[in-house]
């Protein structure tokens, strides 16, 4: 007999219940406050503003005003809400999708694994 929480259990209506399991090696976390970041555009020698959607030691997702193709390497900086910590890293774009707002959703991996002390200022 299977319990309701069993990955293969179902109800009389045929709905299968599966426990939520993080499929990534590192859990994505939503910053505790609305975090912004800036992406450096070397061809224009200026910074483009973005809004962080989620963050993990391995990567992040961000909303920006322009498209970046998958495979693009982006230098970015992120300053925490209290302006007490600035993180610099390079992100390799893995996913780029246009949003109804005409902005772009980007998701990617960092070139290096971020350390807990680098992530903590954005999650408190």
Residue pairs with C-beta under 8 A, 6 or more apart in sequence:
2 8
2 9
3 9
4 17
5 17
5 19
6 17
7 18
7 19
8 16
9 16
9 17
10 16
10 17
11 17
24 56
24 58
25 58
26 56
26 57
26 58
27 56
28 54
28 55
28 56
28 61
29 54
29 55
29 56
29 119
29 123
30 53
30 54
30 55
31 52
31 54
31 55
31 122
31 123
32 81
32 122
32 123
32 124
33 81
34 51
34 81
35 51
35 52
35 55
35 78
35 80
35 81
35 122
36 49
36 50
36 51
36 52
36 78
36 79
37 49
37 50
37 51
37 52
37 62
37 76
37 77
37 78
38 47
38 48
38 49
38 50
38 76
38 77
38 78
39 47
39 48
39 50
39 62
39 64
39 74
39 75
39 76
40 46
40 47
40 48
40 74
40 75
40 76
40 77
41 47
41 48
42 75
47 77
48 64
48 65
48 66
49 64
49 65
50 62
50 63
50 64
50 65
50 76
50 106
51 62
51 63
52 60
52 61
52 62
52 78
52 122
53 60
53 61
53 62
53 63
53 105
54 60
54 61
55 119
55 122
55 123
56 114
56 119
57 110
57 113
57 114
57 115
57 116
57 119
58 109
58 110
58 113
58 114
59 91
59 94
59 107
59 108
59 109
59 110
60 91
60 107
60 108
60 110
61 105
61 106
61 107
61 108
62 76
62 105
62 106
62 107
63 99
63 103
63 104
63 105
63 106
64 103
64 104
64 106
65 103
65 104
66 104
67 96
67 98
67 104
68 74
68 93
68 96
68 104
68 106
69 93
69 96
70 93
70 94
70 95
70 96
71 92
71 93
72 92
72 93
73 90
73 91
73 92
73 93
73 111
74 90
74 91
74 92
74 93
74 108
75 88
75 89
75 90
76 88
76 89
76 90
76 91
77 86
77 87
77 88
78 86
78 87
78 122
79 85
79 86
79 87
80 86
80 121
80 122
82 121
84 121
85 121
85 122
87 114
87 118
87 121
87 122
89 110
89 111
89 112
89 114
90 110
90 111
90 112
91 106
91 108
91 109
91 110
91 111
92 108
92 109
92 110
92 111
93 106
93 107
93 108
94 107
94 108
94 109
95 105
95 106
95 107
95 108
96 104
96 105
96 106
97 104
97 105
98 104
98 105
99 105
